[in-house]
Amino acid sequence: MLLSHQASVFPCIDMQLTLDFYHDKLGFIPSYLHGNPITYAVLKREGITINLNLTSEFLEKSTIYIFCHNVKEVYNEYTKKEVSFFETLNTTDYGMQEFVVLDPNQNKLIFGQHT
C-alpha cells in the first residue's frame, strides 16, 4: 500500500466560532492547534479528520462526504444538539440516505450511508 490516509482542509474566517461549532455541535475534538491566536487546527471524530485553516477571505467553499455506519443515529444526535440542517435526512435516487450541514464558513458536510 502506498497511501496512508486523508484529511480535508476547510478555510475559515473565524477560528473560534468554527472550533466551537465542530466541537459543540458535531462532536469533533481538537487534536492539534497551531499559533496564538490559532491559525490552524486539526479536528478528529472517530476515523474522520478535518483541518481548519484561518484565512482573511474565502477563495472557495469546500465539501466533504462522510460515510456513516448508522446515518440515522448521527442525524438524531445532531437534531438533539439543535444543529441547523442545510438538507434534512433523505433517501437519494443514487441509493444513499444522507443529510447536509453547513459549517459557519459555509463549507458543506454531507453525512451518508448506502441504503
Backbone as XML, in Angstrom:
<?xml version="1.0"?>
<chain id="A" units="angstrom">
  <residue number="1" name="MET">
    <atom name="N" x="0.832" y="-1.186" z="0.000"/>
    <atom name="CA" x="0.000" y="0.000" z="0.000"/>
    <atom name="C" x="0.874" y="1.245" z="0.000"/>
  </residue>
  <residue number="2" name="LEU">
    <atom name="N" x="0.525" y="2.201" z="-0.811"/>
    <atom name="CA" x="1.295" y="3.433" z="-0.890"/>
    <atom name="C" x="0.642" y="4.588" z="-0.158"/>
  </residue>
  <residue number="3" name="LEU">
    <atom name="N" x="-0.678" y="4.588" z="-0.073"/>
    <atom name="CA" x="-1.391" y="5.703" z="0.535"/>
    <atom name="C" x="-1.747" y="5.375" z="1.979"/>
  </residue>
  <residue number="4" name="SER">
    <atom name="N" x="-1.747" y="6.389" z="2.815"/>
    <atom name="CA" x="-1.970" y="6.195" z="4.244"/>
    <atom name="C" x="-3.349" y="6.643" z="4.709"/>
  </residue>
  <residue number="5" name="HIS">
    <atom name="N" x="-3.676" y="7.923" z="4.525"/>
    <atom name="CA" x="-4.955" y="8.465" z="4.981"/>
    <atom name="C" x="-5.170" y="9.831" z="4.355"/>
  </residue>
  <residue number="6" name="GLN">
    <atom name="N" x="-6.319" y="10.423" z="4.622"/>
    <atom name="CA" x="-6.618" y="11.728" z="4.050"/>
    <atom name="C" x="-7.118" y="12.667" z="5.128"/>
  </residue>
  <residue number="7" name="ALA">
    <atom name="N" x="-7.035" y="13.943" z="4.850"/>
    <atom name="CA" x="-7.623" y="14.957" z="5.716"/>
    <atom name="C" x="-8.098" y="16.100" z="4.833"/>
  </residue>
  <residue number="8" name="SER">
    <atom name="N" x="-9.296" y="16.547" z="5.072"/>
    <atom name="CA" x="-9.827" y="17.692" z="4.335"/>
    <atom name="C" x="-9.400" y="18.973" z="5.031"/>
  </residue>
  <residue number="9" name="VAL">
    <atom name="N" x="-9.076" y="19.990" z="4.246"/>
    <atom name="CA" x="-8.702" y="21.292" z="4.800"/>
    <atom name="C" x="-9.779" y="22.292" z="4.403"/>
  </residue>
  <residue number="10" name="PHE">
    <atom name="N" x="-10.452" y="22.839" z="5.416"/>
    <atom name="CA" x="-11.501" y="23.825" z="5.197"/>
    <atom name="C" x="-10.994" y="25.211" z="5.564"/>
  </residue>
  <residue number="11" name="PRO">
    <atom name="N" x="-11.240" y="26.202" z="4.712"/>
    <atom name="CA" x="-10.915" y="27.577" z="5.080"/>
    <atom name="C" x="-11.925" y="28.102" z="6.100"/>
  </residue>
  <residue number="12" name="CYS">
    <atom name="N" x="-11.467" y="28.965" z="6.990"/>
    <atom name="CA" x="-12.403" y="29.611" z="7.915"/>
    <atom name="C" x="-11.940" y="31.035" z="8.202"/>
  </residue>
  <residue number="13" name="ILE">
    <atom name="N" x="-12.904" y="31.914" z="8.441"/>
    <atom name="CA" x="-12.562" y="33.310" z="8.726"/>
    <atom name="C" x="-12.695" y="33.644" z="10.203"/>
  </residue>
  <residue number="14" name="ASP">
    <atom name="N" x="-13.356" y="32.796" z="10.986"/>
    <atom name="CA" x="-13.468" y="32.980" z="12.432"/>
    <atom name="C" x="-13.144" y="31.646" z="13.093"/>
  </residue>
  <residue number="15" name="MET">
    <atom name="N" x="-11.890" y="31.488" z="13.509"/>
    <atom name="CA" x="-11.425" y="30.203" z="14.017"/>
    <atom name="C" x="-12.185" y="29.765" z="15.272"/>
  </residue>
  <residue number="16" name="GLN">
    <atom name="N" x="-12.372" y="30.645" z="16.236"/>
    <atom name="CA" x="-13.017" y="30.228" z="17.480"/>
    <atom name="C" x="-14.473" y="29.827" z="17.260"/>
  </residue>
  <residue number="17" name="LEU">
    <atom name="N" x="-15.199" y="30.588" z="16.468"/>
    <atom name="CA" x="-16.583" y="30.240" z="16.134"/>
    <atom name="C" x="-16.644" y="28.869" z="15.458"/>
  </residue>
  <residue number="18" name="THR">
    <atom name="N" x="-15.712" y="28.630" z="14.540"/>
    <atom name="CA" x="-15.678" y="27.371" z="13.807"/>
    <atom name="C" x="-15.288" y="26.210" z="14.720"/>
  </residue>
  <residue number="19" name="LEU">
    <atom name="N" x="-14.287" y="26.405" z="15.579"/>
    <atom name="CA" x="-13.898" y="25.370" z="16.539"/>
    <atom name="C" x="-15.064" y="25.015" z="17.459"/>
  </residue>
  <residue number="20" name="ASP">
    <atom name="N" x="-15.750" y="26.016" z="17.951"/>
    <atom name="CA" x="-16.890" y="25.779" z="18.844"/>
    <atom name="C" x="-17.984" y="24.982" z="18.128"/>
  </residue>
  <residue number="21" name="PHE">
    <atom name="N" x="-18.255" y="25.326" z="16.881"/>
    <atom name="CA" x="-19.279" y="24.613" z="16.107"/>
    <atom name="C" x="-18.909" y="23.143" z="15.953"/>
  </residue>
  <residue number="22" name="TYR">
    <atom name="N" x="-17.694" y="22.871" z="15.502"/>
    <atom name="CA" x="-17.293" y="21.483" z="15.274"/>
    <atom name="C" x="-17.261" y="20.687" z="16.574"/>
  </residue>
  <residue number="23" name="HIS">
    <atom name="N" x="-16.850" y="21.310" z="17.673"/>
    <atom name="CA" x="-16.798" y="20.605" z="18.952"/>
    <atom name="C" x="-18.185" y="20.460" z="19.570"/>
  </residue>
  <residue number="24" name="ASP">
    <atom name="N" x="-18.877" y="21.578" z="19.757"/>
    <atom name="CA" x="-20.147" y="21.566" z="20.496"/>
    <atom name="C" x="-21.295" y="20.942" z="19.714"/>
  </residue>
  <residue number="25" name="LYS">
    <atom name="N" x="-21.349" y="21.170" z="18.423"/>
    <atom name="CA" x="-22.467" y="20.687" z="17.614"/>
    <atom name="C" x="-22.195" y="19.343" z="16.935"/>
  </residue>
  <residue number="26" name="LEU">
    <atom name="N" x="-20.969" y="19.167" z="16.400"/>
    <atom name="CA" x="-20.696" y="17.972" z="15.611"/>
    <atom name="C" x="-19.849" y="16.927" z="16.340"/>
  </residue>
  <residue number="27" name="GLY">
    <atom name="N" x="-19.332" y="17.257" z="17.528"/>
    <atom name="CA" x="-18.612" y="16.278" z="18.332"/>
    <atom name="C" x="-17.177" y="16.010" z="17.930"/>
  </residue>
  <residue number="28" name="PHE">
    <atom name="N" x="-16.554" y="16.905" z="17.160"/>
    <atom name="CA" x="-15.150" y="16.749" z="16.794"/>
    <atom name="C" x="-14.264" y="17.303" z="17.910"/>
  </residue>
  <residue number="29" name="ILE">
    <atom name="N" x="-13.151" y="16.635" z="18.157"/>
    <atom name="CA" x="-12.225" y="17.016" z="19.223"/>
    <atom name="C" x="-10.948" y="17.579" z="18.595"/>
  </residue>
  <residue number="30" name="PRO">
    <atom name="N" x="-10.501" y="18.753" z="19.052"/>
    <atom name="CA" x="-9.220" y="19.274" z="18.544"/>
    <atom name="C" x="-8.068" y="18.356" z="18.969"/>
  </residue>
  <residue number="31" name="SER">
    <atom name="N" x="-7.238" y="17.960" z="17.998"/>
    <atom name="CA" x="-6.064" y="17.150" z="18.327"/>
    <atom name="C" x="-4.772" y="17.938" z="18.117"/>
  </residue>
  <residue number="32" name="TYR">
    <atom name="N" x="-4.868" y="19.076" z="17.424"/>
    <atom name="CA" x="-3.700" y="19.928" z="17.207"/>
    <atom name="C" x="-4.185" y="21.348" z="16.948"/>
  </residue>
  <residue number="33" name="LEU">
    <atom name="N" x="-3.590" y="22.296" z="17.655"/>
    <atom name="CA" x="-3.884" y="23.717" z="17.459"/>
    <atom name="C" x="-2.560" y="24.434" z="17.263"/>
  </residue>
  <residue number="34" name="HIS">
    <atom name="N" x="-2.467" y="25.241" z="16.217"/>
    <atom name="CA" x="-1.223" y="25.935" z="15.904"/>
    <atom name="C" x="-1.425" y="27.448" z="15.971"/>
  </residue>
  <residue number="35" name="GLY">
    <atom name="N" x="-0.494" y="28.117" z="16.652"/>
    <atom name="CA" x="-0.472" y="29.569" z="16.690"/>
    <atom name="C" x="-1.201" y="30.154" z="17.883"/>
  </residue>
  <residue number="36" name="ASN">
    <atom name="N" x="-0.874" y="31.389" z="18.175"/>
    <atom name="CA" x="-1.545" y="32.149" z="19.229"/>
    <atom name="C" x="-1.699" y="33.579" z="18.731"/>
  </residue>
  <residue number="37" name="PRO">
    <atom name="N" x="-2.858" y="33.925" z="18.176"/>
    <atom name="CA" x="-4.097" y="33.153" z="18.129"/>
    <atom name="C" x="-3.991" y="31.972" z="17.156"/>
  </residue>
  <residue number="38" name="ILE">
    <atom name="N" x="-4.916" y="31.046" z="17.274"/>
    <atom name="CA" x="-4.907" y="29.827" z="16.487"/>
    <atom name="C" x="-5.138" y="30.155" z="15.010"/>
  </residue>
  <residue number="39" name="THR">
    <atom name="N" x="-4.242" y="29.646" z="14.162"/>
    <atom name="CA" x="-4.365" y="29.853" z="12.717"/>
    <atom name="C" x="-4.606" y="28.552" z="11.958"/>
  </residue>
  <residue number="40" name="TYR">
    <atom name="N" x="-4.390" y="27.417" z="12.640"/>
    <atom name="CA" x="-4.587" y="26.112" z="12.000"/>
    <atom name="C" x="-5.003" y="25.120" z="13.074"/>
  </residue>
  <residue number="41" name="ALA">
    <atom name="N" x="-5.971" y="24.281" z="12.759"/>
    <atom name="CA" x="-6.454" y="23.305" z="13.732"/>
    <atom name="C" x="-6.726" y="21.977" z="13.047"/>
  </residue>
  <residue number="42" name="VAL">
    <atom name="N" x="-6.482" y="20.890" z="13.784"/>
    <atom name="CA" x="-6.817" y="19.549" z="13.326"/>
    <atom name="C" x="-7.874" y="19.007" z="14.278"/>
  </residue>
  <residue number="43" name="LEU">
    <atom name="N" x="-9.014" y="18.591" z="13.710"/>
    <atom name="CA" x="-10.134" y="18.087" z="14.495"/>
    <atom name="C" x="-10.397" y="16.646" z="14.100"/>
  </residue>
  <residue number="44" name="LYS">
    <atom name="N" x="-10.747" y="15.816" z="15.104"/>
    <atom name="CA" x="-10.988" y="14.404" z="14.813"/>
    <atom name="C" x="-12.248" y="13.915" z="15.508"/>
  </residue>
  <residue number="45" name="ARG">
    <atom name="N" x="-12.911" y="13.017" z="14.830"/>
    <atom name="CA" x="-14.011" y="12.256" z="15.414"/>
    <atom name="C" x="-13.993" y="10.890" z="14.755"/>
  </residue>
  <residue number="46" name="GLU">
    <atom name="N" x="-13.804" y="9.865" z="15.587"/>
    <atom name="CA" x="-13.685" y="8.504" z="15.089"/>
    <atom name="C" x="-12.623" y="8.485" z="13.989"/>
  </residue>
  <residue number="47" name="GLY">
    <atom name="N" x="-12.907" y="8.021" z="12.785"/>
    <atom name="CA" x="-11.901" y="7.950" z="11.732"/>
    <atom name="C" x="-11.846" y="9.155" z="10.819"/>
  </residue>
  <residue number="48" name="ILE">
    <atom name="N" x="-12.543" y="10.227" z="11.170"/>
    <atom name="CA" x="-12.629" y="11.407" z="10.307"/>
    <atom name="C" x="-11.727" y="12.517" z="10.844"/>
  </residue>
  <residue number="49" name="THR">
    <atom name="N" x="-10.943" y="13.128" z="9.962"/>
    <atom name="CA" x="-10.081" y="14.255" z="10.311"/>
    <atom name="C" x="-10.443" y="15.442" z="9.429"/>
  </residue>
  <residue number="50" name="ILE">
    <atom name="N" x="-10.655" y="16.587" z="10.072"/>
    <atom name="CA" x="-10.911" y="17.832" z="9.350"/>
    <atom name="C" x="-9.915" y="18.869" z="9.847"/>
  </residue>
  <residue number="51" name="ASN">
    <atom name="N" x="-9.220" y="19.500" z="8.918"/>
    <atom name="CA" x="-8.290" y="20.575" z="9.251"/>
    <atom name="C" x="-8.959" y="21.909" z="8.952"/>
  </residue>
  <residue number="52" name="LEU">
    <atom name="N" x="-8.711" y="22.879" z="9.800"/>
    <atom name="CA" x="-9.219" y="24.241" z="9.590"/>
    <atom name="C" x="-8.037" y="25.171" z="9.394"/>
  </residue>
  <residue number="53" name="ASN">
    <atom name="N" x="-8.130" y="26.008" z="8.375"/>
    <atom name="CA" x="-7.065" y="26.949" z="8.056"/>
    <atom name="C" x="-7.637" y="28.361" z="8.079"/>
  </residue>
  <residue number="54" name="LEU">
    <atom name="N" x="-7.148" y="29.188" z="9.002"/>
    <atom name="CA" x="-7.625" y="30.563" z="9.115"/>
    <atom name="C" x="-7.197" y="31.354" z="7.889"/>
  </residue>
  <residue number="55" name="THR">
    <atom name="N" x="-8.144" y="32.048" z="7.308"/>
    <atom name="CA" x="-7.877" y="32.865" z="6.128"/>
    <atom name="C" x="-8.627" y="34.178" z="6.270"/>
  </residue>
  <residue number="56" name="SER">
    <atom name="N" x="-8.130" y="35.208" z="5.633"/>
    <atom name="CA" x="-8.787" y="36.513" z="5.726"/>
    <atom name="C" x="-9.936" y="36.636" z="4.737"/>
  </residue>
  <residue number="57" name="GLU">
    <atom name="N" x="-9.956" y="35.764" z="3.738"/>
    <atom name="CA" x="-11.044" y="35.776" z="2.763"/>
    <atom name="C" x="-11.212" y="34.380" z="2.184"/>
  </residue>
  <residue number="58" name="PHE">
    <atom name="N" x="-12.389" y="34.089" z="1.712"/>
    <atom name="CA" x="-12.650" y="32.790" z="1.117"/>
    <atom name="C" x="-12.190" y="32.763" z="-0.320"/>
  </residue>
  <residue number="59" name="LEU">
    <atom name="N" x="-11.461" y="31.722" z="-0.668"/>
    <atom name="CA" x="-11.125" y="31.508" z="-2.062"/>
    <atom name="C" x="-12.239" y="30.697" z="-2.713"/>
  </residue>
  <residue number="60" name="GLU">
    <atom name="N" x="-12.668" y="29.656" z="-2.037"/>
    <atom name="CA" x="-13.850" y="28.912" z="-2.440"/>
    <atom name="C" x="-14.258" y="28.012" z="-1.290"/>
  </residue>
  <residue number="61" name="LYS">
    <atom name="N" x="-15.477" y="27.560" z="-1.317"/>
    <atom name="CA" x="-16.014" y="26.693" z="-0.281"/>
    <atom name="C" x="-15.595" y="25.250" z="-0.556"/>
  </residue>
  <residue number="62" name="SER">
    <atom name="N" x="-15.582" y="24.448" z="0.488"/>
    <atom name="CA" x="-15.186" y="23.050" z="0.355"/>
    <atom name="C" x="-16.334" y="22.128" z="0.746"/>
  </residue>
  <residue number="63" name="THR">
    <atom name="N" x="-16.225" y="20.875" z="0.322"/>
    <atom name="CA" x="-17.217" y="19.855" z="0.638"/>
    <atom name="C" x="-16.504" y="18.580" z="1.042"/>
  </residue>
  <residue number="64" name="ILE">
    <atom name="N" x="-17.068" y="17.892" z="2.034"/>
    <atom name="CA" x="-16.583" y="16.566" z="2.418"/>
    <atom name="C" x="-17.794" y="15.648" z="2.514"/>
  </residue>
  <residue number="65" name="TYR">
    <atom name="N" x="-17.635" y="14.423" z="2.049"/>
    <atom name="CA" x="-18.682" y="13.407" z="2.187"/>
    <atom name="C" x="-18.201" y="12.426" z="3.244"/>
  </residue>
  <residue number="66" name="ILE">
    <atom name="N" x="-18.950" y="12.313" z="4.340"/>
    <atom name="CA" x="-18.589" y="11.437" z="5.451"/>
    <atom name="C" x="-19.517" y="10.229" z="5.426"/>
  </residue>
  <residue number="67" name="PHE">
    <atom name="N" x="-18.943" y="9.069" z="5.145"/>
    <atom name="CA" x="-19.718" y="7.832" z="5.130"/>
    <atom name="C" x="-19.926" y="7.353" z="6.560"/>
  </residue>
  <residue number="68" name="CYS">
    <atom name="N" x="-21.142" y="6.956" z="6.876"/>
    <atom name="CA" x="-21.521" y="6.566" z="8.235"/>
    <atom name="C" x="-21.941" y="5.100" z="8.279"/>
  </residue>
  <residue number="69" name="HIS">
    <atom name="N" x="-21.768" y="4.485" z="9.443"/>
    <atom name="CA" x="-22.294" y="3.141" z="9.676"/>
    <atom name="C" x="-23.775" y="3.212" z="10.026"/>
  </residue>
  <residue number="70" name="ASN">
    <atom name="N" x="-24.192" y="4.316" z="10.679"/>
    <atom name="CA" x="-25.595" y="4.498" z="11.064"/>
    <atom name="C" x="-25.935" y="5.986" z="10.951"/>
  </residue>
  <residue number="71" name="VAL">
    <atom name="N" x="-26.310" y="6.409" z="9.758"/>
    <atom name="CA" x="-26.554" y="7.828" z="9.497"/>
    <atom name="C" x="-27.744" y="8.352" z="10.299"/>
  </residue>
  <residue number="72" name="LYS">
    <atom name="N" x="-28.736" y="7.503" z="10.550"/>
    <atom name="CA" x="-29.893" y="7.941" z="11.340"/>
    <atom name="C" x="-29.484" y="8.307" z="12.766"/>
  </residue>
  <residue number="73" name="GLU">
    <atom name="N" x="-28.566" y="7.536" z="13.336"/>
    <atom name="CA" x="-28.092" y="7.819" z="14.694"/>
    <atom name="C" x="-27.334" y="9.143" z="14.745"/>
  </residue>
  <residue number="74" name="VAL">
    <atom name="N" x="-26.513" y="9.399" z="13.749"/>
    <atom name="CA" x="-25.788" y="10.674" z="13.681"/>
    <atom name="C" x="-26.779" y="11.823" z="13.517"/>
  </residue>
  <residue number="75" name="TYR">
    <atom name="N" x="-27.748" y="11.648" z="12.629"/>
    <atom name="CA" x="-28.772" y="12.671" z="12.404"/>
    <atom name="C" x="-29.548" y="12.969" z="13.695"/>
  </residue>
  <residue number="76" name="ASN">
    <atom name="N" x="-29.924" y="11.927" z="14.428"/>
    <atom name="CA" x="-30.642" y="12.119" z="15.694"/>
    <atom name="C" x="-29.775" y="12.825" z="16.731"/>
  </residue>
  <residue number="77" name="GLU">
    <atom name="N" x="-28.486" y="12.476" z="16.786"/>
    <atom name="CA" x="-27.565" y="13.154" z="17.700"/>
    <atom name="C" x="-27.509" y="14.646" z="17.401"/>
  </residue>
  <residue number="78" name="TYR">
    <atom name="N" x="-27.371" y="14.981" z="16.124"/>
    <atom name="CA" x="-27.257" y="16.386" z="15.738"/>
    <atom name="C" x="-28.581" y="17.132" z="15.918"/>
  </residue>
  <residue number="79" name="THR">
    <atom name="N" x="-29.694" y="16.438" z="15.737"/>
    <atom name="CA" x="-31.003" y="17.049" z="15.982"/>
    <atom name="C" x="-31.129" y="17.445" z="17.455"/>
  </residue>
  <residue number="80" name="LYS">
    <atom name="N" x="-30.692" y="16.565" z="18.352"/>
    <atom name="CA" x="-30.741" y="16.855" z="19.787"/>
    <atom name="C" x="-29.845" y="18.035" z="20.156"/>
  </residue>
  <residue number="81" name="LYS">
    <atom name="N" x="-28.753" y="18.216" z="19.406"/>
    <atom name="CA" x="-27.832" y="19.332" z="19.645"/>
    <atom name="C" x="-28.265" y="20.598" z="18.905"/>
  </residue>
  <residue number="82" name="GLU">
    <atom name="N" x="-29.442" y="20.533" z="18.281"/>
    <atom name="CA" x="-30.028" y="21.662" z="17.554"/>
    <atom name="C" x="-29.138" y="22.175" z="16.430"/>
  </residue>
  <residue number="83" name="VAL">
    <atom name="N" x="-28.509" y="21.238" z="15.725"/>
    <atom name="CA" x="-27.747" y="21.579" z="14.527"/>
    <atom name="C" x="-28.739" y="22.019" z="13.454"/>
  </residue>
  <residue number="84" name="SER">
    <atom name="N" x="-28.404" y="23.066" z="12.742"/>
    <atom name="CA" x="-29.235" y="23.536" z="11.640"/>
    <atom name="C" x="-28.830" y="22.770" z="10.377"/>
  </residue>
  <residue number="85" name="PHE">
    <atom name="N" x="-29.797" y="22.110" z="9.751"/>
    <atom name="CA" x="-29.517" y="21.291" z="8.580"/>
    <atom name="C" x="-29.748" y="22.083" z="7.301"/>
  </residue>
  <residue number="86" name="PHE">
    <atom name="N" x="-28.815" y="21.970" z="6.372"/>
    <atom name="CA" x="-28.972" y="22.541" z="5.043"/>
    <atom name="C" x="-29.926" y="21.665" z="4.240"/>
  </residue>
  <residue number="87" name="GLU">
    <atom name="N" x="-29.796" y="20.343" z="4.422"/>
    <atom name="CA" x="-30.736" y="19.362" z="3.873"/>
    <atom name="C" x="-30.996" y="18.332" z="4.963"/>
  </residue>
  <residue number="88" name="THR">
    <atom name="N" x="-32.263" y="18.043" z="5.222"/>
    <atom name="CA" x="-32.607" y="17.052" z="6.233"/>
    <atom name="C" x="-32.383" y="15.640" z="5.683"/>
  </residue>
  <residue number="89" name="LEU">
    <atom name="N" x="-32.454" y="14.665" z="6.572"/>
    <atom name="CA" x="-32.232" y="13.277" z="6.203"/>
    <atom name="C" x="-33.205" y="12.857" z="5.106"/>
  </residue>
  <residue number="90" name="ASN">
    <atom name="N" x="-32.649" y="12.312" z="4.018"/>
    <atom name="CA" x="-33.468" y="11.896" z="2.880"/>
    <atom name="C" x="-32.786" y="10.745" z="2.163"/>
  </residue>
  <residue number="91" name="THR">
    <atom name="N" x="-33.559" y="10.068" z="1.349"/>
    <atom name="CA" x="-33.013" y="8.985" z="0.526"/>
    <atom name="C" x="-32.894" y="9.497" z="-0.900"/>
  </residue>
  <residue number="92" name="THR">
    <atom name="N" x="-31.699" y="9.345" z="-1.455"/>
    <atom name="CA" x="-31.421" y="9.872" z="-2.791"/>
    <atom name="C" x="-31.761" y="8.847" z="-3.863"/>
  </residue>
  <residue number="93" name="ASP">
    <atom name="N" x="-31.828" y="9.312" z="-5.097"/>
    <atom name="CA" x="-32.069" y="8.400" z="-6.209"/>
    <atom name="C" x="-30.816" y="7.605" z="-6.575"/>
  </residue>
  <residue number="94" name="TYR">
    <atom name="N" x="-29.675" y="7.937" z="-5.968"/>
    <atom name="CA" x="-28.442" y="7.180" z="-6.209"/>
    <atom name="C" x="-28.116" y="6.226" z="-5.054"/>
  </residue>
  <residue number="95" name="GLY">
    <atom name="N" x="-29.138" y="5.924" z="-4.221"/>
    <atom name="CA" x="-29.007" y="4.858" z="-3.249"/>
    <atom name="C" x="-28.331" y="5.208" z="-1.941"/>
  </residue>
  <residue number="96" name="MET">
    <atom name="N" x="-28.370" y="6.465" z="-1.568"/>
    <atom name="CA" x="-27.785" y="6.887" z="-0.294"/>
    <atom name="C" x="-28.866" y="7.514" z="0.576"/>
  </residue>
  <residue number="97" name="GLN">
    <atom name="N" x="-28.740" y="7.311" z="1.872"/>
    <atom name="CA" x="-29.544" y="8.061" z="2.825"/>
    <atom name="C" x="-28.579" y="9.071" z="3.420"/>
  </residue>
  <residue number="98" name="GLU">
    <atom name="N" x="-28.909" y="10.372" z="3.311"/>
    <atom name="CA" x="-27.937" y="11.395" z="3.686"/>
    <atom name="C" x="-28.599" y="12.669" z="4.163"/>
  </residue>
  <residue number="99" name="PHE">
    <atom name="N" x="-27.774" y="13.488" z="4.856"/>
    <atom name="CA" x="-28.178" y="14.837" z="5.235"/>
    <atom name="C" x="-26.967" y="15.744" z="5.097"/>
  </residue>
  <residue number="100" name="VAL">
    <atom name="N" x="-27.236" y="17.059" z="5.069"/>
    <atom name="CA" x="-26.177" y="18.031" z="4.806"/>
    <atom name="C" x="-26.187" y="19.104" z="5.883"/>
  </residue>
  <residue number="101" name="VAL">
    <atom name="N" x="-24.980" y="19.437" z="6.363"/>
    <atom name="CA" x="-24.771" y="20.505" z="7.334"/>
    <atom name="C" x="-23.785" y="21.498" z="6.727"/>
  </residue>
  <residue number="102" name="LEU">
    <atom name="N" x="-24.009" y="22.784" z="6.934"/>
    <atom name="CA" x="-23.038" y="23.811" z="6.569"/>
    <atom name="C" x="-22.358" y="24.299" z="7.835"/>
  </residue>
  <residue number="103" name="ASP">
    <atom name="N" x="-21.033" y="24.432" z="7.788"/>
    <atom name="CA" x="-20.341" y="24.990" z="8.947"/>
    <atom name="C" x="-20.462" y="26.515" z="8.923"/>
  </residue>
  <residue number="104" name="PRO">
    <atom name="N" x="-19.968" y="27.223" z="9.932"/>
    <atom name="CA" x="-20.122" y="28.686" z="9.969"/>
    <atom name="C" x="-19.500" y="29.416" z="8.775"/>
  </residue>
  <residue number="105" name="ASN">
    <atom name="N" x="-18.633" y="28.736" z="8.033"/>
    <atom name="CA" x="-17.975" y="29.328" z="6.872"/>
    <atom name="C" x="-18.601" y="28.886" z="5.556"/>
  </residue>
  <residue number="106" name="GLN">
    <atom name="N" x="-19.736" y="28.180" z="5.658"/>
    <atom name="CA" x="-20.482" y="27.671" z="4.504"/>
    <atom name="C" x="-19.801" y="26.501" z="3.798"/>
  </residue>
  <residue number="107" name="ASN">
    <atom name="N" x="-18.849" y="25.844" z="4.467"/>
    <atom name="CA" x="-18.311" y="24.587" z="3.956"/>
    <atom name="C" x="-19.373" y="23.514" z="4.165"/>
  </residue>
  <residue number="108" name="LYS">
    <atom name="N" x="-19.476" y="22.592" z="3.230"/>
    <atom name="CA" x="-20.548" y="21.600" z="3.239"/>
    <atom name="C" x="-20.042" y="20.260" z="3.760"/>
  </residue>
  <residue number="109" name="LEU">
    <atom name="N" x="-20.768" y="19.702" z="4.744"/>
    <atom name="CA" x="-20.512" y="18.359" z="5.248"/>
    <atom name="C" x="-21.720" y="17.500" z="4.926"/>
  </residue>
  <residue number="110" name="ILE">
    <atom name="N" x="-21.509" y="16.476" z="4.111"/>
    <atom name="CA" x="-22.585" y="15.555" z="3.757"/>
    <atom name="C" x="-22.322" y="14.254" z="4.512"/>
  </residue>
  <residue number="111" name="PHE">
    <atom name="N" x="-23.309" y="13.817" z="5.282"/>
    <atom name="CA" x="-23.220" y="12.572" z="6.030"/>
    <atom name="C" x="-24.144" y="11.571" z="5.345"/>
  </residue>
  <residue number="112" name="GLY">
    <atom name="N" x="-23.615" y="10.388" z="4.988"/>
    <atom name="CA" x="-24.440" y="9.451" z="4.237"/>
    <atom name="C" x="-24.132" y="7.998" z="4.516"/>
  </residue>
  <residue number="113" name="GLN">
    <atom name="N" x="-25.077" y="7.170" z="4.097"/>
    <atom name="CA" x="-24.978" y="5.722" z="4.255"/>
    <atom name="C" x="-25.687" y="5.072" z="3.083"/>
  </residue>
  <residue number="114" name="HIS">
    <atom name="N" x="-25.098" y="3.991" z="2.557"/>
    <atom name="CA" x="-25.762" y="3.224" z="1.492"/>
    <atom name="C" x="-27.060" y="2.658" z="2.033"/>
  </residue>
  <residue number="115" name="THR">
    <atom name="N" x="-28.124" y="2.696" z="1.207"/>
    <atom name="CA" x="-29.405" y="2.154" z="1.642"/>
    <atom name="C" x="-29.500" y="0.671" z="1.340"/>
  </residue>
</chain>
